[in-house]
């Protein structure tokens, strides 16, 4: 994270370019047992219903059985 405020000499203006709005969303989905994490999956972007259903059918079902 970048600071929102800066310092400059008394007669000069503080000019700092800050990055904003350019980020990447990564979603981590996992199942938890008493022995630890199982069926971990990482998605680029947000998780929607279709991605969660794919996680359950492709990853989680095969590990739980």
Backbone torsions as a table, in degrees:
resi	resn	phi	psi	omega
1	UNK	NA	146.7	-179.6
2	UNK	-102.2	150.9	177.0
3	UNK	-70.4	145.8	179.2
4	UNK	-90.4	-14.4	-177.7
5	UNK	-126.8	149.4	179.4
6	UNK	-136.3	-179.8	179.7
7	UNK	-124.9	146.9	178.2
8	UNK	-148.4	160.7	174.6
9	UNK	-55.7	158.8	-171.2
10	UNK	-54.5	-38.4	-175.6
11	UNK	-95.5	-3.8	-178.3
12	UNK	-106.4	152.1	177.6
13	UNK	-90.8	141.0	178.6
14	UNK	-83.0	116.8	-179.5
15	UNK	-121.1	114.6	-179.4
16	UNK	-133.3	130.3	175.8
17	UNK	-87.2	127.4	-179.9
18	UNK	-114.0	137.6	174.7
19	UNK	-73.0	137.4	177.9
20	UNK	-152.2	141.5	174.5
21	UNK	79.4	-1.8	-179.6
22	UNK	-112.6	86.6	-178.6
23	UNK	-136.4	164.0	-179.3
24	UNK	-119.4	130.8	179.1
25	UNK	-95.5	129.0	176.6
26	UNK	-127.0	130.7	-179.6
27	UNK	-110.0	130.0	176.8
28	UNK	-110.8	123.6	179.3
29	UNK	-120.3	133.0	-178.8
30	UNK	-149.5	158.3	174.6
31	UNK	-106.8	147.0	-175.6
32	UNK	-118.3	129.9	172.0
33	UNK	-117.5	173.8	177.5
34	UNK	-64.6	-26.0	-179.8
35	UNK	-86.2	-10.0	178.6
36	UNK	137.0	-167.7	-179.1
37	UNK	-76.6	140.4	173.3
38	UNK	-133.4	160.8	173.3
39	UNK	54.2	58.0	178.5
40	UNK	-83.8	139.2	177.9
41	UNK	-143.2	142.9	178.0
42	UNK	-120.4	129.6	177.4
43	UNK	-114.4	141.5	168.2
44	UNK	-82.2	125.5	-178.3
45	UNK	94.5	-173.9	-178.4
46	UNK	-81.1	159.2	177.9
47	UNK	-93.8	130.2	173.8
48	UNK	-115.8	-175.7	-177.6
49	UNK	-62.2	-37.8	-179.4
50	UNK	-66.5	-42.8	178.8
51	UNK	-67.7	-39.2	179.2
52	UNK	-66.5	-40.5	177.3
53	UNK	-62.9	-39.9	176.9
54	UNK	-63.9	-39.2	176.9
55	UNK	-61.0	-46.1	-178.3
56	UNK	-64.7	-48.3	-175.3
57	UNK	-73.6	-37.8	-175.4
58	UNK	-86.4	-39.2	-171.7
59	UNK	-106.6	-54.1	-171.1
60	UNK	-69.1	-44.2	-177.5
61	UNK	-62.0	-40.3	-179.0
62	UNK	-68.2	-29.0	-179.3
63	UNK	-82.7	-38.0	-175.7
64	UNK	-72.5	-33.3	-178.9
65	UNK	-71.5	NA	NA
